[in-house]
Amino acid sequence: MGVWGGRGRGAPRVVVAGVVARVRSGEPVGVVAVDVGVTARTVFRWLADAGGMPIEWSARSPLRLSLDEREEIRVGLEQQMSLRAIAVQLGRAPSTISREVAANGGRDEYRAVGADRRAHDRARRPKIAKLARCARLRAFVEDGLERWWSPQQIHTKLIEVFPDDEEMRVSHETIYQSLFVQSRGALRRELTTCLRSGRTQRRPIARAAASQRGQLRGMVMISERPAEADDRAVPGHWEGDLIMGANNHSAVATLVERTTRYVMLLALPGGRHTADVVADVLTAGVQRLPDHLWQSLTWDQGREMAHHQRFTIATGIPVYFCDPHAPWMRGSNENTNGLIRQYLPKGISLRNVTQHRLDEIAVSLNGRPRQTLNWKTPAEALDILLR
């Protein structure tokens, strides 16, 4: 190994930049790692910090207008041809010609050379990121991330708060790229921990294999659930699950109302998730909201619901069960559990998580604007129902 050790800690920036350049030029990662004296994983980490592998573009994509085509547009405009006729002559879409002319002074001011130069300048890279240029916009985005809003929620909130200020606009994709590609230098790297996934790169995740479940007695399947629950037309139909702690030795119960996406989190004594404990906690938990907001509960076929009949007798709330290995049948709950992991990460023990702490997390989640609610918060949606 090199003087910095296999993990490359303390390696000079010039060495890291050289490694990234070699990999981007096509050299095998293993060869570069051996030459420098670090592990292949370290090389991949350096490459990820630099933004990954760039997309190579030719000098001018055939999708872009050439200078000769722009000259033909100018001639066509002088001859009073319609934009559609010019497009047919060039074999281009009419919308392409319309945008080109509108962006370069219109019919009377269009000049081919000037339009080509401006297109070249716009295509030059790298550019200074908008989030790096505009301090107001960057502050708003960072504040949203620190409140654990998603980039898409931040994008939508900007339009709502600044409807007439075009400077206060940024797409959710730009926010992601500013976090993941640190060479842009727009947002602080530590803000990636505020994202739901907590990742430092955008990449797909392999689905974990569903665990094998034992058969419960007296189950009523989700196919028999009222139609009003499926179309979310009537409130009061809930989805439930457990979030597991380290080594599956502790748990917290989660409940999500399907119409409003309102969240309730229930502490299990000592984190224990046996069937009798879960039934007792759920029975007590439903007392926290009015009776008309409890029409049904949907759960998976976990053994923690072995006493579901006892729960139904005590509360009058029927329990419906999903098909095996079908978490999408509780889509609202699955999505919410992912959000909760920002507060209760995987790998920690949940034995000592108090109900007070869970209530704080629920307040935060219920205060997030949700796209599916037309950017209302679950708390606002529930308040409308209660009123």
N, C-alpha and C positions, 0 to 999 in steps of 0.2 A: 504494500500500500504506500501511497505517497506521503509526503510530510504532513498532510492535513488529516490523514486517517481515511478509512473507507467511506465515511459519511461526508467528507469534504468540508468539514466545519472550519471556518477561518480562511478558506481559499480566497485569494485576491480576486477582485472583480474582473480583472483582465483575463485571468484564467477561466473563470466561469463564462465570460463572453466568448472566449475562444472555443470552448467546448460546445456552446450553443450554436455557434457559427458552423462548426464542423458537422454537427448532427444535421443542421438545416441544409447543409450542402450535399447531404446524402451518405455520409460515412456511417457505418454501423455503430450503434450505441455501445456494443460490447468492445469493439476495437478502441473507440475513443476512451472508454472507461479504463481499460488496461493501460493505455498510453499515459493518462493523467494520474493513475494510481488511486482511483475511487471506484465505488461500486456502480453498477448499471442503474440501480435505483436512485443514486445521487444524481446521475446524469439526467434521468427522467425528471427529477425534482427541479433541477436547474432549468430544464427546458420548460417545465410547467410554469415556473415563476416568471419566465421571459415571455409567456403568452402562447407556448406550444409551437407547433409547426405552422408557418405562414402559408397562405394560399398563393400560389404563383400565378401571375397574370402576364399575358403577352403585352407588348408595348401598347397596342391598341386593340381591344377586343372587337371582333367583327360585329358584335351587337351595337357598338358605338358608331356614330356618324363619322365619316372621314371628311377631310378638308374638301375633297372633290365633290362629295355629296352635298356639303354645305354650299359650295359654289353653284351647284345645280338648283338648290333651294333659292339662292339669291336671284338667279336668272328667272326661275319660275315666278317669283314674287314680282319682279320687274315686268314680266309679261302678263301680270294680273291673273295668273292661274290660281285655281282654288287649292287649298291645302290638301284636299283629298286627291286632286289630280296630280299634284307633286308627289304625294305618297305613292300613288300607283306607278308613276314614272320611275321612282327609286326602288320600288319593291319594299317599302317600309309601311308600318302601320300609320294611319292618319293621326293617331294620338301622339306618336313620336314626333311628327313634323309640327303638330300644333304646339307641343311643349317646347320644342326647339325655338320656334319663332317667338312665342310669348316670352321666353326667358332671355331673349336677346334683342329687345327693343320693338318687337312687333313688325308688321309689314313694312312700314316706312323707314325704320331704323336698322333693319337686319343687315349685318355685314359678315361675310363668311369667315374672313381671317380673324376678326375680333371674337366671333362666336367660338371658333376652334381654339383660340388661345384661352378663353375663359373655361372651356370644357377641360382643357389640359390642366389648368391651375386647380380646378375643383377636384380632379382625379389624383393629384399629387398626394403622396403619403410619406411619412406619417403626418397627421393633423393634430393640432392641439385639441384635446377632447373638450366638448362643451362644458362638462362638469368641472374641468380644470380652469376654464375661462371665466365662468360665472359663479362668483362666491355665494350669491343669494340662492341660486339653484342648488349648489352643492350643499349648503347648510340645510336646506329643506329636505333633500334626499337623505343626508346623514341622520337628521332627526327622525325621519320616518323609519329608517333601518334600525336605529337604536330603540324605537318603539316596537320593533319586530314586525313591521308591515312588509309585505312582499313588494318587489319592484313594480308589479302591475298595479297594486293598490296605490303606490306612490304616484305612478304615472297618472292614474285616474284622479287622484286627489289634487294634483297640480292643476288640472283642467278646471276642477270645481272651484278651487280657491283663487286661481288667477285666470279667469275666463278670457280676458282681453290682453294678456301679457304673453306674447309669443316667445319672449326670452325664457320664460319659466315653463319650458316644455322639454321633456326628455323621455325617450321610450324605455320600456322595461328592459329591452335587450341591451341598450346602452349602459344601463345601471349594472346589469350582470357583467358586461365586458369590462367596465371600469373597475369592478371588484376582482375579476379573475385575471385580467391582463394588467399586471402591475406596472408595465412599461408606460402605461397611460398616465399613471401618477395622479389620478383624479380623486379616488376615494381611498380611505385608509384600509389597509389589508385586514385589520382585525374585525372590520365590519362584516366580513364573510361569515363570522360566527352568528350574526343576526339573521342570516337566511335560514329558511326552514331546514334545508339539507345540511348546512354547515360545511359544504364542500369548498375546495379551492379551485376546482375546475368543473366545467359543465360536461357531464358524461352520463350515459344511461346506467341504471343500476339493474343487475340481474335480480329477478324475483326470487325471494327465498322460498324454499319448498315448504308447502303447507304441512303442519304437523298432523299426525294421525290422531283422530278423535274417537273416543268411545261413544257408543250409542246411549242416549238418554231415554228414560222412560216417559211415555205420555207426551211426546213432542207434537206440537201443532206446527206444520211447516209454513213457510212464508207464502206459499202459493194460496193459502187460505186466508191471508191477511186481507182486510177490507180494501176495496179499490181506492177509497178516499185516501188511504195511506200511501199508495203507490204514486198518485198524481199530486200529493202534497197539498191537496185542496183544503183539507181540514187540519187544524193544528192539534197537537196532542199525541202524535205518533212518534215514538222515540226509538233510537238505536243505541245499543249499549255494548261495552266490551271492557276488558281489563288491559291496562298498560303494565307490563312486567318490569320488575327491577332486576338487579344483577343476578345472573344464574337462575332466573325465574323463581327466586326465593321470596319475593315480595311483590305487591301489586297495588294499583289504584284503580277504582272503578270510574268509567267515563260514560256519560249519557249525553246524547245530542238530539234535540227536537228537529224533526225532518223539515218542517215548514219554515221555521225561523233560524235554524242552525244554532239555537241557544244551547250553551254547554253547561253541564253540571259535573263536578268532580267530587267523588266521595272517597274519604279515607277509610281504609280497612285496618282494623286494630292490629298493630304490629306488622302490617303488610300482609297478613295471612289471607289467603284466597280460597279457603275451603268452601264447600257448597253452603254450609249452614251460616258461615260468616257473611258471605256475599248476599244471601237471601235476607238476613237481618238488616244489613246496611242499606240495601235497596229499598226495603220496606220502610225504613226510617227516612230515607232520602226523598221519597216521593211526597212526603208530607210538607216539603218546603215550598211547593207550588200548589195552586188551586186544583181541585179535583177535575175540572173540565179540561185541564191541560194534560191529562193522563188518559189516553185512549188505548194505547198498546205499547209493547216493548218488543223490539227485534234484537236477537242475540245470535251468536254462532253456537256451534254444538260443543262448547267447552264444558268440561266436567264441573266447573264452578257453578253452572246453572242446573245441577242435578236436583235442587230443591225448588225448581221453578213453579211447581204446582202449589207449594206452600206459600210462595210469594203472591201468586194469583189469588189464592183464598184470602190472604190477609189484606190485599189492596183492591181486589176486583179488576186488576189490570191483566189482560191476557198476554202471554208471551209467545212470540212466533220465532221459529228457528230457520236460519239460512241453510241452504244445501251445503254439503261438505265441500271444503276447499273453495268457497265462493265468497271471498271478502267483499267483492263489488256489490253484493246484495245489501251491504251496510255501507254504502259509499260515503255518506255524510260522516259517519263515525270513523271510518278509516282515514278520511282526509283530516278530520279534527285530531285524531291521535298523532298524526304527523306533525301538526302544529304544536301539540302539547309537548312533543319531544324537544322543542326548543327550550322549554322550561325544566323538563325532567329528562335529561339525556339518557340514552341507553348506557347500561353498565354501572349505574349508580343504584344504591339500595334505596328502596322506598319505605322501609320500615318506620322511619321516624318523620316522614312527611306529615305535617299536621293538617287538620281540616281548614284552619285559618290560612295556611299557605296555599292550599288547593283553591280556596275561595278567591284569593288574590289572583291566581292564575286564571280562573274562570272569568273574573271581572275584566282582565286584560284581553282575553280571547273574545268575550262578548262585546268588547268595545272596538274591535277591528272592523273596518268596512269590508263588506263581502260582495264580490261581483254578482254572485247568484241572487243577491237581495237588492240588485240595482244600486249597489254601493251604500246601502244602509248597514248599520251594525245589527248583530243579533239582538242586542239589548233594545235597540229602537224598534225592531220588528216585534219583539215580545211585548213591549210597552203598548204598541198599537192594539195588539190583541186584548191586553188586559183592560185597556180603556174603552 
